[in-house]
Amino acid sequence: MSRMKITDNLNVVRAWTNGKNARNHRFSLKSIDGALFSYGLKIGVRTNTGVCVITDYTAASKGFHSQTTSCHVNLAKRFADEVFHPKVSAASPLFREEVPF
């Protein structure tokens, strides 16, 4: 893991899209080794090819977790290549640690 940059939410999301590690001052939004976390919830992944996928954990998708997480998701959606419904993310190997085979 490379050095963790401390910055604002916008630049944490930008770091995530560029494959860099960063966190905000409150530790509520973090980009770690290609994964984007709101608190402890993985809300986004960056694939090895650089494709950024965010999970829509907002009230609109019926995946609401918290107001802060919704703000993080909505910010990241502006930069993501794909937006997954929470049910799609739950079934996707991108958002699970185990290998599907």
FILO-791560 format. One record per residue: residue number from 1; x, y, z of N, C-alpha, C in turn. Coordinates in steps of 0.02 Angstrom, whole numbers, plus 32768, in hexadecimal, padded with zeros to 4 digits. Atoms other than C-alpha are relative to their C-alpha. Example, Ala and Ser with C-alpha at 12.3 -4.5 7.8 and 13.67 -1.06 7.14 Angstrom:
<site><k>1</k><n_east>802D</n_east><n_north>7FC5</n_north><n_up>8000</n_up><ca_east>8267</ca_east><ca_north>7F1F</ca_north><ca_up>8186</ca_up><c_east>802D</c_east><c_north>803C</c_north><c_up>8000</c_up></site>
<site><k>2</k><n_east>7FD6</n_east><n_north>7FC5</n_north><n_up>7FFD</n_up><ca_east>82AC</ca_east><ca_north>7FCB</ca_north><ca_up>8165</ca_up><c_east>7FD9</c_east><c_north>8037</c_north><c_up>8025</c_up></site>
***
This chain:
<site><k>1</k><n_east>802B</n_east><n_north>7FC5</n_north><n_up>8000</n_up><ca_east>8000</ca_east><ca_north>8000</ca_north><ca_up>8000</ca_up><c_east>802D</c_east><c_north>803E</c_north><c_up>8000</c_up></site>
<site><k>2</k><n_east>7FD8</n_east><n_north>7FC3</n_north><n_up>8003</n_up><ca_east>8044</ca_east><ca_north>80AA</ca_north><ca_up>7FD3</ca_up><c_east>7FE9</c_east><c_north>8030</c_north><c_up>8038</c_up></site>
<site><k>3</k><n_east>800D</n_east><n_north>7FCE</n_north><n_up>7FCC</n_up><ca_east>8046</ca_east><ca_north>8141</ca_north><ca_up>8046</ca_up><c_east>7FB9</c_east><c_north>801D</c_north><c_up>7FF9</c_up></site>
<site><k>4</k><n_east>8045</n_east><n_north>7FE7</n_north><n_up>7FFF</n_up><ca_east>7F99</ca_east><ca_north>8182</ca_north><ca_up>807A</ca_up><c_east>8000</c_east><c_north>804C</c_north><c_up>8003</c_up></site>
<site><k>5</k><n_east>8006</n_east><n_north>7FB7</n_north><n_up>8002</n_up><ca_east>7F78</ca_east><ca_north>8236</ca_north><ca_up>8048</ca_up><c_east>7FC2</c_east><c_north>8015</c_north><c_up>8026</c_up></site>
<site><k>6</k><n_east>8039</n_east><n_north>7FE5</n_north><n_up>7FDC</n_up><ca_east>7F05</ca_east><ca_north>829C</ca_north><ca_up>80B9</ca_up><c_east>7FE8</c_east><c_north>803E</c_north><c_up>7FDA</c_up></site>
<site><k>7</k><n_east>801B</n_east><n_north>7FCB</n_north><n_up>802B</n_up><ca_east>7E92</ca_east><ca_north>830E</ca_north><ca_up>8055</ca_up><c_east>7FB4</c_east><c_north>8006</c_north><c_up>8009</c_up></site>
<site><k>8</k><n_east>8049</n_east><n_north>7FF9</n_north><n_up>7FFD</n_up><ca_east>7DDD</ca_east><ca_north>8341</ca_north><ca_up>8037</ca_up><c_east>7FDE</c_east><c_north>7FC8</c_north><c_up>7FD9</c_up></site>
<site><k>9</k><n_east>8025</n_east><n_north>8036</n_north><n_up>8020</n_up><ca_east>7D53</ca_east><ca_north>82CF</ca_north><ca_up>7FF6</ca_up><c_east>8009</c_east><c_north>7FFE</c_north><c_up>7FB5</c_up></site>
<site><k>10</k><n_east>7FF9</n_east><n_north>7FFE</n_north><n_up>8048</n_up><ca_east>7D61</ca_east><ca_north>8308</ca_north><ca_up>7F42</ca_up><c_east>8043</c_east><c_north>7FE2</c_north><c_up>7FEA</c_up></site>
<site><k>11</k><n_east>7FBF</n_east><n_north>801A</n_north><n_up>8013</n_up><ca_east>7E1A</ca_east><ca_north>82E2</ca_north><ca_up>7F3C</ca_up><c_east>800B</c_east><c_north>7FB8</c_north><c_up>8015</c_up></site>
<site><k>12</k><n_east>7FFE</n_east><n_north>8047</n_north><n_up>7FF1</n_up><ca_east>7E02</ca_east><ca_north>823A</ca_north><ca_up>7F91</ca_up><c_east>7FE2</c_east><c_north>7FDA</c_north><c_up>7FC6</c_up></site>
<site><k>13</k><n_east>8020</n_east><n_north>8021</n_north><n_up>8039</n_up><ca_east>7D8D</ca_east><ca_north>820A</ca_north><ca_up>7F03</ca_up><c_east>802E</c_east><c_north>8004</c_north><c_up>7FC2</c_up></site>
<site><k>14</k><n_east>7FD1</n_east><n_north>7FFA</n_north><n_up>8038</n_up><ca_east>7E08</ca_east><ca_north>824D</ca_north><ca_up>7E82</ca_up><c_east>803B</c_east><c_north>7FD1</c_north><c_up>8008</c_up></site>
<site><k>15</k><n_east>7FC9</n_east><n_north>802F</n_north><n_up>7FF3</n_up><ca_east>7E93</ca_east><ca_north>81E9</ca_north><ca_up>7ED4</ca_up><c_east>7FEA</c_east><c_north>7FB9</c_north><c_up>7FF0</c_up></site>
<site><k>16</k><n_east>801A</n_east><n_north>8042</n_north><n_up>800E</n_up><ca_east>7E26</ca_east><ca_north>814D</ca_north><ca_up>7ECA</ca_up><c_east>7FFE</c_east><c_north>7FF3</c_north><c_up>7FB5</c_up></site>
<site><k>17</k><n_east>8004</n_east><n_north>800B</n_north><n_up>8049</n_up><ca_east>7E08</ca_east><ca_north>8165</ca_north><ca_up>7E0F</ca_up><c_east>8045</c_east><c_north>7FFA</c_north><c_up>7FE0</c_up></site>
<site><k>18</k><n_east>7FBB</n_east><n_north>8004</n_north><n_up>8019</n_up><ca_east>7EC4</ca_east><ca_north>8176</ca_north><ca_up>7DF8</ca_up><c_east>8028</c_east><c_north>7FC7</c_north><c_up>8020</c_up></site>
<site><k>19</k><n_east>7FDE</n_east><n_north>8038</n_north><n_up>7FE1</n_up><ca_east>7EED</ca_east><ca_north>80DC</ca_north><ca_up>7E60</ca_up><c_east>802E</c_east><c_north>8012</c_north><c_up>8039</c_up></site>
<site><k>20</k><n_east>7FD7</n_east><n_north>7FE9</n_north><n_up>7FC8</n_up><ca_east>7F38</ca_east><ca_north>813E</ca_north><ca_up>7EF0</ca_up><c_east>7FDB</c_east><c_north>7FF7</c_north><c_up>8042</c_up></site>
<site><k>21</k><n_east>801E</n_east><n_north>8005</n_north><n_up>7FBE</n_up><ca_east>7F1A</ca_east><ca_north>812D</ca_north><ca_up>7FAA</ca_up><c_east>7FF8</c_east><c_north>8045</c_north><c_up>801E</c_up></site>
<site><k>22</k><n_east>800D</n_east><n_north>7FC0</n_north><n_up>7FDF</n_up><ca_east>7ECC</ca_east><ca_north>81BE</ca_north><ca_up>8009</ca_up><c_east>7FC7</c_east><c_north>7FF7</c_north><c_up>8031</c_up></site>
<site><k>23</k><n_east>8038</n_east><n_north>7FFF</n_north><n_up>7FD0</n_up><ca_east>7E57</ca_east><ca_north>81E5</ca_north><ca_up>8098</ca_up><c_east>7FEF</c_east><c_north>8048</c_north><c_up>8011</c_up></site>
<site><k>24</k><n_east>8011</n_east><n_north>7FBD</n_north><n_up>7FE8</n_up><ca_east>7DF7</ca_east><ca_north>8279</ca_north><ca_up>80D9</ca_up><c_east>8016</c_east><c_north>8008</c_north><c_up>8049</c_up></site>
<site><k>25</k><n_east>7FE9</n_east><n_north>7FF2</n_north><n_up>7FBC</n_up><ca_east>7E1B</ca_east><ca_north>82CA</ca_north><ca_up>8181</ca_up><c_east>7FDC</c_east><c_north>7FD8</c_north><c_up>8036</c_up></site>
<site><k>26</k><n_east>8029</n_east><n_north>8023</n_north><n_up>7FCE</n_up><ca_east>7D90</ca_east><ca_north>826D</ca_north><ca_up>81DC</ca_up><c_east>8003</c_east><c_north>7FB4</c_north><c_up>7FF8</c_up></site>
<site><k>27</k><n_east>7FFB</n_east><n_north>8048</n_north><n_up>800F</n_up><ca_east>7DBF</ca_east><ca_north>81C1</ca_north><ca_up>8196</ca_up><c_east>7FBE</c_east><c_north>7FE2</c_north><c_up>7FE7</c_up></site>
<site><k>28</k><n_east>8041</n_east><n_north>801A</n_north><n_up>8016</n_up><ca_east>7D0C</ca_east><ca_north>81B2</ca_north><ca_up>8153</ca_up><c_east>8000</c_east><c_north>7FEC</c_north><c_up>7FB7</c_up></site>
<site><k>29</k><n_east>7FFA</n_east><n_north>8011</n_north><n_up>8047</n_up><ca_east>7D40</ca_east><ca_north>81A7</ca_north><ca_up>809B</ca_up><c_east>8049</c_east><c_north>7FEF</c_north><c_up>7FF3</c_up></site>
<site><k>30</k><n_east>7FBC</n_east><n_north>8018</n_north><n_up>800B</n_up><ca_east>7DD9</ca_east><ca_north>8141</ca_north><ca_up>8068</ca_up><c_east>8005</c_east><c_north>7FDD</c_north><c_up>7FBD</c_up></site>
<site><k>31</k><n_east>7FED</n_east><n_north>8026</n_north><n_up>803C</n_up><ca_east>7E28</ca_east><ca_north>8102</ca_north><ca_up>7FC8</ca_up><c_east>803D</c_east><c_north>7FD6</c_north><c_up>8013</c_up></site>
<site><k>32</k><n_east>7FCB</n_east><n_north>802D</n_north><n_up>7FEB</n_up><ca_east>7E91</ca_east><ca_north>8069</ca_north><ca_up>7FEF</ca_up><c_east>8009</c_east><c_north>7FCA</c_north><c_up>7FCB</c_up></site>
<site><k>33</k><n_east>7FEE</n_east><n_north>8034</n_north><n_up>8030</n_up><ca_east>7EE5</ca_east><ca_north>7FFF</ca_north><ca_up>7F69</ca_up><c_east>7FC7</c_east><c_north>7FF1</c_north><c_up>7FCE</c_up></site>
<site><k>34</k><n_east>8033</n_east><n_north>8008</n_north><n_up>8033</n_up><ca_east>7E5B</ca_east><ca_north>801B</ca_north><ca_up>7EE8</ca_up><c_east>7FB9</c_east><c_north>7FFB</c_north><c_up>8019</c_up></site>
<site><k>35</k><n_east>8043</n_east><n_north>8003</n_north><n_up>7FE3</n_up><ca_east>7DC8</ca_east><ca_north>8011</ca_north><ca_up>7F5F</ca_up><c_east>7FEF</c_east><c_north>8044</c_north><c_up>8020</c_up></site>
<site><k>36</k><n_east>8017</n_east><n_north>7FC2</n_north><n_up>7FE2</n_up><ca_east>7D61</ca_east><ca_north>80A7</ca_north><ca_up>7F98</ca_up><c_east>7FCF</c_east><c_north>7FED</c_north><c_up>8037</c_up></site>
<site><k>37</k><n_east>8028</n_east><n_north>8010</n_north><n_up>7FC5</n_up><ca_east>7D15</ca_east><ca_north>809F</ca_north><ca_up>8046</ca_up><c_east>7FDF</c_east><c_north>803D</c_north><c_up>801D</c_up></site>
<site><k>38</k><n_east>8023</n_east><n_north>7FCE</n_north><n_up>7FD8</n_up><ca_east>7C92</ca_east><ca_north>8108</ca_north><ca_up>809D</ca_up><c_east>7FF6</c_east><c_north>7FE0</c_north><c_up>8044</c_up></site>
<site><k>39</k><n_east>7FFA</n_east><n_north>8022</n_north><n_up>7FC0</n_up><ca_east>7CB1</ca_east><ca_north>80E1</ca_north><ca_up>8154</ca_up><c_east>801E</c_east><c_north>7FBB</c_north><c_up>7FF1</c_up></site>
<site><k>40</k><n_east>7FE4</n_east><n_north>8042</n_north><n_up>800F</n_up><ca_east>7CCE</ca_east><ca_north>8023</ca_north><ca_up>8149</ca_up><c_east>7FE0</c_east><c_north>7FDF</c_north><c_up>7FC4</c_up></site>
<site><k>41</k><n_east>8025</n_east><n_north>801D</n_north><n_up>8038</n_up><ca_east>7C5A</ca_east><ca_north>8006</ca_north><ca_up>80B5</ca_up><c_east>8024</c_east><c_north>800C</c_north><c_up>7FBE</c_up></site>
<site><k>42</k><n_east>7FE1</n_east><n_north>7FF9</n_north><n_up>8042</n_up><ca_east>7CAB</ca_east><ca_north>7FE3</ca_north><ca_up>800D</ca_up><c_east>7FCC</c_east><c_north>8019</c_north><c_up>7FD0</c_up></site>
<site><k>43</k><n_east>8030</n_east><n_north>7FE2</n_north><n_up>802E</n_up><ca_east>7C50</ca_east><ca_north>8058</ca_north><ca_up>7F96</ca_up><c_east>8019</c_east><c_north>8001</c_north><c_up>7FB9</c_up></site>
<site><k>44</k><n_east>7FE5</n_east><n_north>7FFE</n_north><n_up>8044</n_up><ca_east>7CC5</ca_east><ca_north>8050</ca_north><ca_up>7F01</ca_up><c_east>803D</c_east><c_north>7FD5</c_north><c_up>7FF8</c_up></site>
<site><k>45</k><n_east>7FC4</n_east><n_north>8025</n_north><n_up>8011</n_up><ca_east>7D4A</ca_east><ca_north>7FEB</ca_north><ca_up>7EAA</ca_up><c_east>801D</c_east><c_north>801C</c_north><c_up>7FBF</c_up></site>
<site><k>46</k><n_east>7FDC</n_east><n_north>7FEF</n_north><n_up>803E</n_up><ca_east>7DCC</ca_east><ca_north>8015</ca_north><ca_up>7E27</ca_up><c_east>8021</c_east><c_north>7FC1</c_north><c_up>7FE9</c_up></site>
<site><k>47</k><n_east>7FE5</n_east><n_north>803F</n_north><n_up>8019</n_up><ca_east>7DF7</ca_east><ca_north>7F80</ca_north><ca_up>7DBB</ca_up><c_east>8049</c_east><c_north>800A</c_north><c_up>7FEC</c_up></site>
<site><k>48</k><n_east>7FBB</n_east><n_north>7FFD</n_north><n_up>8016</n_up><ca_east>7EA7</ca_east><ca_north>7F56</ca_north><ca_up>7D83</ca_up><c_east>8008</c_east><c_north>8025</c_north><c_up>7FBE</c_up></site>
<site><k>49</k><n_east>7FFE</n_east><n_north>7FDB</n_north><n_up>803F</n_up><ca_east>7E7C</ca_east><ca_north>7FA4</ca_north><ca_up>7CDB</ca_up><c_east>7FEC</c_east><c_north>8048</c_north><c_up>8007</c_up></site>
<site><k>50</k><n_east>8010</n_east><n_north>7FBA</n_north><n_up>7FF3</n_up><ca_east>7E48</ca_east><ca_north>8047</ca_north><ca_up>7D2D</ca_up><c_east>7FB6</c_east><c_north>8013</c_north><c_up>7FFC</c_up></site>
<site><k>51</k><n_east>8048</n_east><n_north>7FF3</n_north><n_up>8002</n_up><ca_east>7D8A</ca_east><ca_north>8036</ca_north><ca_up>7D20</ca_up><c_east>7FE8</c_east><c_north>800A</c_north><c_up>8048</c_up></site>
<site><k>52</k><n_east>8019</n_east><n_north>7FEF</n_north><n_up>7FBD</n_up><ca_east>7D37</ca_east><ca_north>8088</ca_north><ca_up>7DB7</ca_up><c_east>7FB5</c_east><c_north>7FF1</c_north><c_up>8004</c_up></site>
<site><k>53</k><n_east>8045</n_east><n_north>8015</n_north><n_up>7FF6</n_up><ca_east>7C95</ca_east><ca_north>803A</ca_north><ca_up>7DF6</ca_up><c_east>7FEA</c_east><c_north>8015</c_north><c_up>8045</c_up></site>
<site><k>54</k><n_east>801B</n_east><n_north>7FE9</n_north><n_up>7FC0</n_up><ca_east>7C2B</ca_east><ca_north>8087</ca_north><ca_up>7E7F</ca_up><c_east>7FBD</c_east><c_north>7FDD</c_north><c_up>800D</c_up></site>
<site><k>55</k><n_east>8041</n_east><n_north>801D</n_north><n_up>7FED</n_up><ca_east>7B99</ca_east><ca_north>8038</ca_north><ca_up>7EDD</ca_up><c_east>7FD3</c_east><c_north>8039</c_north><c_up>8017</c_up></site>
<site><k>56</k><n_east>8030</n_east><n_north>7FCA</n_north><n_up>7FF3</n_up><ca_east>7AFF</ca_east><ca_north>80A7</ca_north><ca_up>7EE8</ca_up><c_east>7FDD</c_east><c_north>7FF7</c_north><c_up>8044</c_up></site>
<site><k>57</k><n_east>801C</n_east><n_north>8005</n_north><n_up>7FBD</n_up><ca_east>7AE6</ca_east><ca_north>80A4</ca_north><ca_up>7FA5</ca_up><c_east>7FDD</c_east><c_north>8041</c_north><c_up>8012</c_up></site>
<site><k>58</k><n_east>8028</n_east><n_north>7FC5</n_north><n_up>7FF3</n_up><ca_east>7A64</ca_east><ca_north>812F</ca_north><ca_up>7FA1</ca_up><c_east>7FB6</c_east><c_north>7FEB</c_north><c_up>8007</c_up></site>
<site><k>59</k><n_east>8048</n_east><n_north>800F</n_north><n_up>7FF7</n_up><ca_east>79AA</ca_east><ca_north>8138</ca_north><ca_up>7FC9</ca_up><c_east>7FDF</c_east><c_north>7FF2</c_north><c_up>7FBD</c_up></site>
<site><k>60</k><n_east>801E</n_east><n_north>800A</n_north><n_up>8041</n_up><ca_east>7982</ca_east><ca_north>8140</ca_north><ca_up>7F0F</ca_up><c_east>8004</c_east><c_north>7FB7</c_north><c_up>7FE9</c_up></site>
<site><k>61</k><n_east>7FF8</n_east><n_north>8046</n_north><n_up>8015</n_up><ca_east>79C2</ca_east><ca_north>808E</ca_north><ca_up>7EF7</ca_up><c_east>7FE9</c_east><c_north>7FCF</c_north><c_up>8035</c_up></site>
<site><k>62</k><n_east>8016</n_east><n_north>8028</n_north><n_up>7FC6</n_up><ca_east>7979</ca_east><ca_north>8050</ca_north><ca_up>7F9C</ca_up><c_east>803B</c_east><c_north>7FDF</c_north><c_up>8023</c_up></site>
<site><k>63</k><n_east>7FC4</n_east><n_north>801A</n_north><n_up>7FE0</n_up><ca_east>7A2B</ca_east><ca_north>8034</ca_north><ca_up>7FD8</ca_up><c_east>801D</c_east><c_north>802F</c_north><c_up>8033</c_up></site>
<site><k>64</k><n_east>7FEA</n_east><n_north>7FCD</n_north><n_up>7FD2</n_up><ca_east>7A34</ca_east><ca_north>80C1</ca_north><ca_up>8056</ca_up><c_east>8023</c_east><c_north>7FE4</c_north><c_up>803D</c_up></site>
<site><k>65</k><n_east>7FDC</n_east><n_north>8012</n_north><n_up>7FC2</n_up><ca_east>7AB5</ca_east><ca_north>80AF</ca_north><ca_up>80E2</ca_up><c_east>8001</c_east><c_north>803A</c_north><c_up>8030</c_up></site>
<site><k>66</k><n_east>7FFF</n_east><n_north>7FC4</n_north><n_up>7FD7</n_up><ca_east>7ACC</ca_east><ca_north>8160</ca_north><ca_up>8123</ca_up><c_east>8003</c_east><c_north>803C</c_north><c_up>7FD2</c_up></site>
<site><k>67</k><n_east>7FFD</n_east><n_north>7FC3</n_north><n_up>8027</n_up><ca_east>7AC3</ca_east><ca_north>8213</ca_north><ca_up>80EA</ca_up><c_east>8048</c_east><c_north>800D</c_north><c_up>7FE7</c_up></site>
<site><k>68</k><n_east>7FBA</n_east><n_north>7FF5</n_north><n_up>8013</n_up><ca_east>7B81</ca_east><ca_north>821F</ca_north><ca_up>80EA</ca_up><c_east>8015</c_east><c_north>7FD1</c_north><c_up>7FC8</c_up></site>
<site><k>69</k><n_east>7FF0</n_east><n_north>8030</n_north><n_up>8035</n_up><ca_east>7B94</ca_east><ca_north>8181</ca_north><ca_up>8083</ca_up><c_east>7FDF</c_east><c_north>8013</c_north><c_up>7FBF</c_up></site>
<site><k>70</k><n_east>8022</n_east><n_north>7FE9</n_north><n_up>803D</n_up><ca_east>7B13</ca_east><ca_north>81C3</ca_north><ca_up>8008</ca_up><c_east>8026</c_east><c_north>803A</c_north><c_up>7FE0</c_up></site>
<site><k>71</k><n_east>7FD8</n_east><n_north>7FC8</n_north><n_up>801B</n_up><ca_east>7B7A</ca_east><ca_north>8262</ca_north><ca_up>7FF5</ca_up><c_east>8040</c_east><c_north>7FE6</c_north><c_up>7FE0</c_up></site>
<site><k>72</k><n_east>7FC3</n_east><n_north>801D</n_north><n_up>801D</n_up><ca_east>7C18</ca_east><ca_north>81FC</ca_north><ca_up>7FD8</ca_up><c_east>7FF1</c_east><c_north>7FDD</c_north><c_up>7FBE</c_up></site>
<site><k>73</k><n_east>8014</n_east><n_north>8024</n_north><n_up>803D</n_up><ca_east>7BBF</ca_east><ca_north>818F</ca_north><ca_up>7F57</ca_up><c_east>7FF1</c_east><c_north>8032</c_north><c_up>7FC9</c_up></site>
<site><k>74</k><n_east>8012</n_east><n_north>7FD0</n_north><n_up>8034</n_up><ca_east>7B76</ca_east><ca_north>8224</ca_north><ca_up>7EFB</ca_up><c_east>803D</c_east><c_north>8025</c_north><c_up>7FE5</c_up></site>
<site><k>75</k><n_east>7FC2</n_east><n_north>7FE1</n_north><n_up>8017</n_up><ca_east>7C21</ca_east><ca_north>8276</ca_north><ca_up>7EF2</ca_up><c_east>8026</c_east><c_north>7FD0</c_north><c_up>7FD3</c_up></site>
<site><k>76</k><n_east>7FDA</n_east><n_north>8031</n_north><n_up>8027</n_up><ca_east>7C74</ca_east><ca_north>81D7</ca_north><ca_up>7EB3</ca_up><c_east>7FDD</c_east><c_north>7FEE</c_north><c_up>7FBF</c_up></site>
<site><k>77</k><n_east>8025</n_east><n_north>800F</n_north><n_up>803E</n_up><ca_east>7BEA</ca_east><ca_north>81B9</ca_north><ca_up>7E32</ca_up><c_east>8013</c_east><c_north>802F</c_north><c_up>7FC8</c_up></site>
<site><k>78</k><n_east>7FEB</n_east><n_north>7FCF</n_north><n_up>8033</n_up><ca_east>7C26</ca_east><ca_north>8256</ca_north><ca_up>7DD8</ca_up><c_east>803F</c_east><c_north>7FEA</c_north><c_up>7FDC</c_up></site>
<site><k>79</k><n_east>7FC0</n_east><n_north>8014</n_north><n_up>801C</n_up><ca_east>7CCD</ca_east><ca_north>8201</ca_north><ca_up>7DB7</ca_up><c_east>8001</c_east><c_north>7FB7</c_north><c_up>7FEA</c_up></site>
<site><k>80</k><n_east>8001</n_east><n_north>8048</n_north><n_up>800D</n_up><ca_east>7C9C</ca_east><ca_north>8149</ca_north><ca_up>7DA8</ca_up><c_east>7FEF</c_east><c_north>7FF1</c_north><c_up>7FB7</c_up></site>
<site><k>81</k><n_east>800F</n_east><n_north>8018</n_north><n_up>8044</n_up><ca_east>7C96</ca_east><ca_north>80EB</ca_north><ca_up>7D03</ca_up><c_east>7FBE</c_east><c_north>7FD9</c_north><c_up>8000</c_up></site>
<site><k>82</k><n_east>803D</n_east><n_north>8028</n_north><n_up>7FFA</n_up><ca_east>7C08</ca_east><ca_north>807A</ca_north><ca_up>7D40</ca_up><c_east>7FE2</c_east><c_north>800A</c_north><c_up>8045</c_up></site>
<site><k>83</k><n_east>8024</n_east><n_north>7FFD</n_north><n_up>7FC0</n_up><ca_east>7B83</ca_east><ca_north>8084</ca_north><ca_up>7DC9</ca_up><c_east>7FD8</c_east><c_north>7FC0</c_north><c_up>8006</c_up></site>
<site><k>84</k><n_east>8023</n_east><n_north>803F</n_north><n_up>7FF4</n_up><ca_east>7B44</ca_east><ca_north>7FE0</ca_north><ca_up>7E10</ca_up><c_east>7FCA</c_east><c_north>800B</c_north><c_up>8034</c_up></site>
<site><k>85</k><n_east>8034</n_east><n_north>8005</n_north><n_up>7FCD</n_up><ca_east>7AA2</ca_east><ca_north>7FC3</ca_north><ca_up>7E6E</ca_up><c_east>801E</c_east><c_north>7FD7</c_north><c_up>803A</c_up></site>
<site><k>86</k><n_east>7FE5</n_east><n_north>8026</n_north><n_up>7FC8</n_up><ca_east>7AC8</ca_east><ca_north>7F81</ca_north><ca_up>7F1E</ca_up><c_east>7FF9</c_east><c_north>7FB4</c_north><c_up>7FF9</c_up></site>
<site><k>87</k><n_east>8009</n_east><n_north>8049</n_north><n_up>8009</n_up><ca_east>7A82</ca_east><ca_north>7ED5</ca_north><ca_up>7EF0</ca_up><c_east>8032</c_east><c_north>7FE5</c_north><c_up>7FCD</c_up></site>
<site><k>88</k><n_east>7FCF</n_east><n_north>8016</n_north><n_up>8032</n_up><ca_east>7AF6</ca_east><ca_north>7ECB</ca_north><ca_up>7E59</ca_up><c_east>8045</c_east><c_north>7FFD</c_north><c_up>8022</c_up></site>
<site><k>89</k><n_east>7FC0</n_east><n_north>8000</n_north><n_up>7FDC</n_up><ca_east>7B8B</ca_east><ca_north>7EFB</ca_north><ca_up>7EC6</ca_up><c_east>8006</c_east><c_north>7FC4</c_north><c_up>802F</c_up></site>
<site><k>90</k><n_east>7FFF</n_east><n_north>8039</n_north><n_up>7FD1</n_up><ca_east>7B5C</ca_east><ca_north>7E76</ca_north><ca_up>7F46</ca_up><c_east>8010</c_east><c_north>7FBF</c_north><c_up>7FDC</c_up></site>
<site><k>91</k><n_east>7FF5</n_east><n_north>803D</n_north><n_up>8026</n_up><ca_east>7B63</ca_east><ca_north>7DF2</ca_north><ca_up>7EBD</ca_up><c_east>8041</c_east><c_north>8003</c_north><c_up>7FD7</c_up></site>
<site><k>92</k><n_east>7FC5</n_east><n_north>7FF7</n_north><n_up>802A</n_up><ca_east>7BFE</ca_east><ca_north>7E37</ca_north><ca_up>7E66</ca_up><c_east>8040</c_east><c_north>7FEC</c_north><c_up>8025</c_up></site>
<site><k>93</k><n_east>7FBF</n_east><n_north>8010</n_north><n_up>7FE1</n_up><ca_east>7CAB</ca_east><ca_north>7DEE</ca_north><ca_up>7E89</ca_up><c_east>802B</c_east><c_north>803F</c_north><c_up>800B</c_up></site>
<site><k>94</k><n_east>7FDB</n_east><n_north>7FC2</n_north><n_up>7FF5</n_up><ca_east>7CEC</ca_east><ca_north>7EA1</ca_north><ca_up>7E7E</ca_up><c_east>7FFA</c_east><c_north>8019</c_north><c_up>8047</c_up></site>
<site><k>95</k><n_east>800F</n_east><n_north>7FE5</n_north><n_up>7FBE</n_up><ca_east>7C9E</ca_east><ca_north>7EC8</ca_north><ca_up>7F26</ca_up><c_east>8006</c_east><c_north>7FCB</c_north><c_up>8037</c_up></site>
<site><k>96</k><n_east>7FF6</n_east><n_north>8035</n_north><n_up>7FCF</n_up><ca_east>7CC4</ca_east><ca_north>7E22</ca_north><ca_up>7F7C</ca_up><c_east>8049</c_east><c_north>7FEF</c_north><c_up>8004</c_up></site>
<site><k>97</k><n_east>7FBA</n_east><n_north>8011</n_north><n_up>7FF6</n_up><ca_east>7D69</ca_east><ca_north>7DE9</ca_north><ca_up>7FC2</ca_up><c_east>8010</c_east><c_north>7FBA</c_north><c_up>7FE6</c_up></site>
<site><k>98</k><n_east>7FF3</n_east><n_north>8045</n_north><n_up>8014</n_up><ca_east>7D55</ca_east><ca_north>7D31</ca_north><ca_up>7F97</ca_up><c_east>8001</c_east><c_north>7FF9</c_north><c_up>7FB4</c_up></site>
<site><k>99</k><n_east>7FFD</n_east><n_north>800F</n_north><n_up>8047</n_up><ca_east>7D7D</ca_east><ca_north>7CEA</ca_north><ca_up>7EEC</ca_up><c_east>7FC2</c_east><c_north>7FD6</c_north><c_up>7FEF</c_up></site>
<site><k>100</k><n_east>803F</n_east><n_north>8021</n_north><n_up>800D</n_up><ca_east>7CDB</ca_east><ca_north>7CAF</ca_north><ca_up>7E97</ca_up><c_east>8006</c_east><c_north>7FB9</c_north><c_up>7FE6</c_up></site>
<site><k>101</k><n_east>7FF8</n_east><n_north>8045</n_north><n_up>8019</n_up><ca_east>7D24</ca_east><ca_north>7C08</ca_north><ca_up>7E5C</ca_up><c_east>8038</c_east><c_north>7FDC</c_north><c_up>8023</c_up></site>
***
